[in-house]
């Protein structure tokens, strides 16, 4: 049962809204002013907050400001409730990060529709996306609540193995979503040496960094196998991100995760032995290649690509793989690498 925190200073209004929500099978927590509401939100972490604006102690803007600064409450969907219909109040609330705005008086259906839409949207944004065009279209429709999404069906494009999805130095036109196959992103230094910076699989977005920064691509992307991607036009992606704080935070979180992964990769390249780097590479690639069942992990990646993940020469990689094979940590069958002892490989990193 979803829990909703209702912050409203008018007792009659508070009790009426609580009754409507409870009859619709929501668990309702109530607070009579902003200060009490902040304490309840911090302690209880509700699934959604409905908050009046004009209140004693602390008004609704103050509540939203405090909760948005707290990592544990910043992503809770927030609906403003007010008798004020001035567009400046609406604009101020949305600019501060509110998800919706309901003006009194309202009917039961209007309230319940807003609550259902925000809860559905929150659940969708938190979940991992299945690698289907239907799932990402639904994500963009729901995420773009309030933004104009001009089409329900985006174009897909197929790429053969080793075919470029996008190229360093080009201006981005699309956000890409991998629906089938795998893609590597990589950089090439002045000496022509290639370093793989990421491997993306079904259900992952690629190419959003350049879109968000409004720059040329700083890397290239290439299909590792037969791959299909969904093409989301740049203008629609920017429109959704620019009009929706929760969607923007989702991609900022992805960017932060990418930065952390790149930092860990640099530390690994700079300070770890080759054995540790190869073990790290095998484990990280395995995360992208392992199947949903409990079958033995199988890495279908070329030695050249794996060497570029590790940051070493192919010959050096092959020597370490031979050592790992002799130690029964891996098995190589018809060019495919099987991890026999994942835990022992992890132990090498300590």
Secondary structure, 3 states (H helix, E strand, C coil): CCEEEEECCCHHHHHHHHHHHHHCCCEEEEECCHHHHHHHHHHHCCCEEEEECCCCCCCHHHHHHHHHCCCCCCCCEEEEEECCCCHHHHHHHHHHCCCEEEECCCCHHHHHHHHHHHHHHHHHHHCCCCCCHHHHHHHHHHHCCCCCCCCCCCEEEEECCCCEEECCCCECCEEEEEEECCEEEEEECCCCCEEEEEEECCCCEECHHHHHHCCECCCEEEECCCEEEEEEEHHHHHHHHHHCHHHHHHHHHHHHHHHHHHHHHHHHHHHCCHHHHHHHHHHHHHHHHCCCCCCCCEECCCHHHHHHHHCCCHHHHHHHHHHHHHCCCEEEECCEEEECCHHHHHHCCC
